[in-house]
């Protein structure tokens, strides 16, 4: 089996079941396009620390008024922490699944992985500040149930960067407002920070999606979403038009995404 240093680093992070590794991976090794191309491993799935309990269905996210309850806010931060963990793992997965992609793409994935880990740490701190511990709530691997259906790097960029991470621009704006209304300034500031730090992730996905798919128009994006995902599941309402524009999305793309209507017959989970 052919391998290289970054491939092994990503594989080790993905497969680890130790909290110490998930929350503090070592720095990624540098690679160039002259390094050996590793053997792709798209079938790999994550190891998960025993502190996490997987559940099939999560409770519905709390609405604005419910966030006055510290326990509801703790559940929210725990859920968001797990979203960041899945995102970090999926960056590692993409490194090992799409081993023949340009080194710059894989280096970028490793860099984003570390930023997702930093967000995990921030959410863990917010959770603990509310008197709750990691693992106190069950978690659902929704990202893992969908993203690995990507057959190539274009599909991965479509669903992960232009889908889930772009949607977080919308979600973080809404939750920042709700947390502020609930009197949690620290939580609101954290949502604002993470929303801003998603911007370069979306720009990265836009750049590489165009490289892999040839265009970044709405129809091309939709054509690269792994079934059964649809655009309506990959946005928050209202859209954060200003942030999406700053991330590089074309106004026509944003307008078409905003106009998508929910289909009650389409799969939702």
One Martini backbone bead per residue (centre of mass of N, CA, C, O) as a GRO file, in nm:
protein
  269
    1UNK     BB    1   0.093   0.037   0.025
    2UNK     BB    2   0.050   0.360  -0.047
    3UNK     BB    3   0.197   0.650   0.117
    4UNK     BB    4   0.176   0.934   0.347
    5UNK     BB    5   0.199   1.158   0.599
    6UNK     BB    6  -0.084   1.291   0.578
    7UNK     BB    7  -0.247   1.036   0.551
    8UNK     BB    8  -0.166   0.921   0.831
    9UNK     BB    9  -0.266   1.156   1.000
   10UNK     BB   10  -0.564   1.139   0.913
   11UNK     BB   11  -0.612   0.846   0.988
   12UNK     BB   12  -0.550   0.873   1.291
   13UNK     BB   13  -0.772   1.071   1.355
   14UNK     BB   14  -1.017   0.918   1.251
   15UNK     BB   15  -0.962   0.636   1.426
   16UNK     BB   16  -0.969   0.759   1.686
   17UNK     BB   17  -1.074   0.700   2.054
   18UNK     BB   18  -0.940   0.972   2.164
   19UNK     BB   19  -0.976   1.272   2.307
   20UNK     BB   20  -0.684   1.383   2.285
   21UNK     BB   21  -0.691   1.367   1.972
   22UNK     BB   22  -0.954   1.514   1.890
   23UNK     BB   23  -0.859   1.789   2.063
   24UNK     BB   24  -0.517   1.728   1.997
   25UNK     BB   25  -0.362   1.727   1.736
   26UNK     BB   26  -0.109   1.710   1.557
   27UNK     BB   27   0.073   1.842   1.338
   28UNK     BB   28   0.083   1.862   1.012
   29UNK     BB   29   0.234   1.748   0.752
   30UNK     BB   30   0.414   1.815   0.486
   31UNK     BB   31   0.330   1.860   0.132
   32UNK     BB   32   0.362   1.753  -0.209
   33UNK     BB   33   0.333   1.666  -0.547
   34UNK     BB   34   0.597   1.468  -0.507
   35UNK     BB   35   0.456   1.286  -0.345
   36UNK     BB   36   0.320   1.011  -0.277
   37UNK     BB   37   0.042   0.831  -0.366
   38UNK     BB   38  -0.203   0.727  -0.197
   39UNK     BB   39  -0.426   0.503  -0.081
   40UNK     BB   40  -0.744   0.495  -0.102
   41UNK     BB   41  -1.005   0.533   0.189
   42UNK     BB   42  -1.346   0.558   0.178
   43UNK     BB   43  -1.441   0.332   0.406
   44UNK     BB   44  -1.377   0.495   0.634
   45UNK     BB   45  -1.441   0.527   0.988
   46UNK     BB   46  -1.490   0.652   1.292
   47UNK     BB   47  -1.363   0.696   1.577
   48UNK     BB   48  -1.501   0.690   1.922
   49UNK     BB   49  -1.532   0.804   2.209
   50UNK     BB   50  -1.686   0.678   2.495
   51UNK     BB   51  -1.825   0.953   2.582
   52UNK     BB   52  -1.997   0.893   2.338
   53UNK     BB   53  -2.350   0.882   2.249
   54UNK     BB   54  -2.529   0.725   2.019
   55UNK     BB   55  -2.802   0.833   1.815
   56UNK     BB   56  -3.069   0.833   1.589
   57UNK     BB   57  -3.235   1.067   1.743
   58UNK     BB   58  -3.281   1.396   1.784
   59UNK     BB   59  -3.369   1.657   1.925
   60UNK     BB   60  -3.499   1.944   1.889
   61UNK     BB   61  -3.420   2.246   1.845
   62UNK     BB   62  -3.414   2.517   2.018
   63UNK     BB   63  -3.575   2.793   2.071
   64UNK     BB   64  -3.548   3.100   2.170
   65UNK     BB   65  -3.692   3.087   2.456
   66UNK     BB   66  -3.549   2.816   2.559
   67UNK     BB   67  -3.252   2.953   2.603
   68UNK     BB   68  -3.296   3.035   2.908
   69UNK     BB   69  -3.213   2.748   2.949
   70UNK     BB   70  -2.916   2.612   3.036
   71UNK     BB   71  -2.969   2.320   2.935
   72UNK     BB   72  -3.031   2.399   2.641
   73UNK     BB   73  -2.760   2.534   2.586
   74UNK     BB   74  -2.588   2.288   2.643
   75UNK     BB   75  -2.706   2.111   2.423
   76UNK     BB   76  -2.627   2.296   2.191
   77UNK     BB   77  -2.316   2.293   2.237
   78UNK     BB   78  -2.287   1.988   2.216
   79UNK     BB   79  -2.392   1.965   1.927
   80UNK     BB   80  -2.186   2.161   1.797
   81UNK     BB   81  -1.937   2.004   1.882
   82UNK     BB   82  -2.015   1.753   1.712
   83UNK     BB   83  -2.013   1.891   1.442
   84UNK     BB   84  -1.710   1.961   1.451
   85UNK     BB   85  -1.610   1.675   1.471
   86UNK     BB   86  -1.724   1.575   1.204
   87UNK     BB   87  -1.575   1.782   1.031
   88UNK     BB   88  -1.291   1.695   1.103
   89UNK     BB   89  -1.321   1.398   1.013
   90UNK     BB   90  -1.402   1.471   0.714
   91UNK     BB   91  -1.135   1.594   0.639
   92UNK     BB   92  -0.977   1.336   0.682
   93UNK     BB   93  -1.138   1.162   0.489
   94UNK     BB   94  -1.072   1.325   0.230
   95UNK     BB   95  -0.770   1.273   0.231
   96UNK     BB   96  -0.807   0.949   0.205
   97UNK     BB   97  -1.023   0.940  -0.035
   98UNK     BB   98  -0.853   1.187  -0.206
   99UNK     BB   99  -0.532   1.114  -0.272
  100UNK     BB  100  -0.507   1.251  -0.588
  101UNK     BB  101  -0.508   1.525  -0.502
  102UNK     BB  102  -0.396   1.812  -0.453
  103UNK     BB  103  -0.194   1.925  -0.208
  104UNK     BB  104  -0.344   2.193  -0.150
  105UNK     BB  105  -0.611   2.062  -0.076
  106UNK     BB  106  -0.509   1.881   0.161
  107UNK     BB  107  -0.389   2.111   0.327
  108UNK     BB  108  -0.656   2.262   0.362
  109UNK     BB  109  -0.804   2.041   0.518
  110UNK     BB  110  -0.608   2.037   0.759
  111UNK     BB  111  -0.656   2.329   0.844
  112UNK     BB  112  -0.960   2.303   0.895
  113UNK     BB  113  -0.949   2.084   1.105
  114UNK     BB  114  -0.811   2.264   1.323
  115UNK     BB  115  -1.048   2.466   1.339
  116UNK     BB  116  -1.260   2.265   1.434
  117UNK     BB  117  -1.114   2.194   1.695
  118UNK     BB  118  -1.122   2.476   1.819
  119UNK     BB  119  -1.430   2.483   1.831
  120UNK     BB  120  -1.466   2.246   2.020
  121UNK     BB  121  -1.324   2.378   2.261
  122UNK     BB  122  -1.518   2.619   2.289
  123UNK     BB  123  -1.773   2.450   2.340
  124UNK     BB  124  -1.669   2.302   2.588
  125UNK     BB  125  -1.636   2.555   2.761
  126UNK     BB  126  -1.934   2.644   2.747
  127UNK     BB  127  -2.049   2.388   2.871
  128UNK     BB  128  -1.887   2.397   3.144
  129UNK     BB  129  -1.995   2.682   3.231
  130UNK     BB  130  -2.292   2.527   3.270
  131UNK     BB  131  -2.223   2.240   3.425
  132UNK     BB  132  -2.130   2.054   3.187
  133UNK     BB  133  -2.054   1.754   3.008
  134UNK     BB  134  -1.905   1.556   2.816
  135UNK     BB  135  -2.163   1.319   2.728
  136UNK     BB  136  -2.449   1.414   2.850
  137UNK     BB  137  -2.524   1.387   2.546
  138UNK     BB  138  -2.649   1.283   2.273
  139UNK     BB  139  -2.545   1.171   1.939
  140UNK     BB  140  -2.556   1.251   1.584
  141UNK     BB  141  -2.435   1.119   1.259
  142UNK     BB  142  -2.538   1.294   1.008
  143UNK     BB  143  -2.291   1.360   0.837
  144UNK     BB  144  -2.202   1.055   0.805
  145UNK     BB  145  -2.476   0.973   0.653
  146UNK     BB  146  -2.389   1.167   0.388
  147UNK     BB  147  -2.100   1.261   0.287
  148UNK     BB  148  -1.976   0.971   0.188
  149UNK     BB  149  -2.145   0.986  -0.088
  150UNK     BB  150  -1.912   1.111  -0.204
  151UNK     BB  151  -1.726   1.037  -0.507
  152UNK     BB  152  -1.579   1.322  -0.492
  153UNK     BB  153  -1.444   1.635  -0.450
  154UNK     BB  154  -1.686   1.793  -0.561
  155UNK     BB  155  -1.900   1.668  -0.373
  156UNK     BB  156  -1.765   1.749  -0.113
  157UNK     BB  157  -1.773   2.056  -0.154
  158UNK     BB  158  -2.079   2.075  -0.190
  159UNK     BB  159  -2.168   1.953   0.095
  160UNK     BB  160  -1.966   2.082   0.296
  161UNK     BB  161  -1.889   2.381   0.213
  162UNK     BB  162  -2.166   2.462   0.037
  163UNK     BB  163  -2.347   2.344   0.267
  164UNK     BB  164  -2.290   2.311   0.579
  165UNK     BB  165  -2.101   2.561   0.618
  166UNK     BB  166  -2.285   2.768   0.484
  167UNK     BB  167  -2.527   2.723   0.674
  168UNK     BB  168  -2.371   2.832   0.929
  169UNK     BB  169  -2.404   3.125   0.859
  170UNK     BB  170  -2.706   3.124   0.925
  171UNK     BB  171  -2.723   2.983   1.203
  172UNK     BB  172  -2.528   3.167   1.367
  173UNK     BB  173  -2.694   3.422   1.343
  174UNK     BB  174  -2.951   3.319   1.484
  175UNK     BB  175  -2.819   3.215   1.754
  176UNK     BB  176  -2.695   3.479   1.840
  177UNK     BB  177  -2.964   3.624   1.880
  178UNK     BB  178  -3.096   3.425   2.080
  179UNK     BB  179  -2.874   3.435   2.300
  180UNK     BB  180  -2.895   3.735   2.353
  181UNK     BB  181  -3.197   3.729   2.436
  182UNK     BB  182  -3.114   3.516   2.680
  183UNK     BB  183  -2.828   3.649   2.804
  184UNK     BB  184  -2.588   3.508   2.620
  185UNK     BB  185  -2.306   3.659   2.530
  186UNK     BB  186  -2.098   3.438   2.498
  187UNK     BB  187  -2.258   3.261   2.301
  188UNK     BB  188  -2.300   3.480   2.086
  189UNK     BB  189  -2.000   3.536   2.029
  190UNK     BB  190  -1.935   3.249   1.938
  191UNK     BB  191  -2.124   3.243   1.693
  192UNK     BB  192  -1.997   3.482   1.548
  193UNK     BB  193  -1.712   3.370   1.522
  194UNK     BB  194  -1.780   3.107   1.368
  195UNK     BB  195  -1.915   3.241   1.130
  196UNK     BB  196  -1.659   3.394   1.037
  197UNK     BB  197  -1.476   3.121   1.021
  198UNK     BB  198  -1.639   3.003   0.771
  199UNK     BB  199  -1.564   3.174   0.528
  200UNK     BB  200  -1.291   3.034   0.432
  201UNK     BB  201  -1.425   2.758   0.386
  202UNK     BB  202  -1.611   2.849   0.155
  203UNK     BB  203  -1.394   2.960  -0.029
  204UNK     BB  204  -1.244   2.697  -0.062
  205UNK     BB  205  -1.479   2.539  -0.189
  206UNK     BB  206  -1.522   2.721  -0.432
  207UNK     BB  207  -1.247   2.694  -0.561
  208UNK     BB  208  -1.251   2.371  -0.584
  209UNK     BB  209  -1.516   2.333  -0.728
  210UNK     BB  210  -1.433   2.477  -0.984
  211UNK     BB  211  -1.193   2.291  -1.042
  212UNK     BB  212  -1.367   2.015  -1.049
  213UNK     BB  213  -1.655   2.125  -1.201
  214UNK     BB  214  -1.617   2.432  -1.362
  215UNK     BB  215  -1.838   2.554  -1.158
  216UNK     BB  216  -2.071   2.778  -0.935
  217UNK     BB  217  -2.345   2.724  -1.002
  218UNK     BB  218  -2.645   2.609  -0.894
  219UNK     BB  219  -2.679   2.363  -1.085
  220UNK     BB  220  -2.402   2.236  -1.033
  221UNK     BB  221  -2.435   2.197  -0.735
  222UNK     BB  222  -2.688   2.017  -0.736
  223UNK     BB  223  -2.551   1.788  -0.919
  224UNK     BB  224  -2.329   1.733  -0.659
  225UNK     BB  225  -2.536   1.619  -0.470
  226UNK     BB  226  -2.587   1.377  -0.260
  227UNK     BB  227  -2.799   1.150  -0.225
  228UNK     BB  228  -3.092   1.303  -0.084
  229UNK     BB  229  -2.993   1.578  -0.114
  230UNK     BB  230  -3.094   1.921  -0.069
  231UNK     BB  231  -3.094   2.259  -0.053
  232UNK     BB  232  -3.303   2.285   0.188
  233UNK     BB  233  -3.087   2.131   0.392
  234UNK     BB  234  -2.846   2.371   0.309
  235UNK     BB  235  -2.992   2.584   0.507
  236UNK     BB  236  -3.086   2.887   0.647
  237UNK     BB  237  -3.345   3.073   0.824
  238UNK     BB  238  -3.226   3.317   0.727
  239UNK     BB  239  -3.021   3.428   0.512
  240UNK     BB  240  -2.675   3.523   0.498
  241UNK     BB  241  -2.607   3.732   0.259
  242UNK     BB  242  -2.354   3.886   0.345
  243UNK     BB  243  -2.170   3.642   0.405
  244UNK     BB  244  -2.201   3.491   0.140
  245UNK     BB  245  -2.076   3.717  -0.027
  246UNK     BB  246  -1.801   3.724   0.125
  247UNK     BB  247  -1.744   3.416   0.040
  248UNK     BB  248  -1.831   3.436  -0.298
  249UNK     BB  249  -2.118   3.435  -0.364
  250UNK     BB  250  -2.345   3.460  -0.593
  251UNK     BB  251  -2.636   3.628  -0.620
  252UNK     BB  252  -2.784   3.407  -0.784
  253UNK     BB  253  -2.735   3.176  -0.590
  254UNK     BB  254  -2.873   3.301  -0.343
  255UNK     BB  255  -3.151   3.342  -0.473
  256UNK     BB  256  -3.206   3.043  -0.543
  257UNK     BB  257  -3.180   2.933  -0.256
  258UNK     BB  258  -3.412   3.111  -0.133
  259UNK     BB  259  -3.640   2.987  -0.347
  260UNK     BB  260  -3.654   2.724  -0.226
  261UNK     BB  261  -3.876   2.459  -0.179
  262UNK     BB  262  -4.044   2.259   0.020
  263UNK     BB  263  -4.055   1.897   0.016
  264UNK     BB  264  -4.251   1.664   0.180
  265UNK     BB  265  -4.132   1.404   0.002
  266UNK     BB  266  -3.861   1.451   0.095
  267UNK     BB  267  -3.589   1.373   0.242
  268UNK     BB  268  -3.474   1.465   0.590
  269UNK     BB  269  -3.251   1.213   0.707
   0.00000   0.00000   0.00000
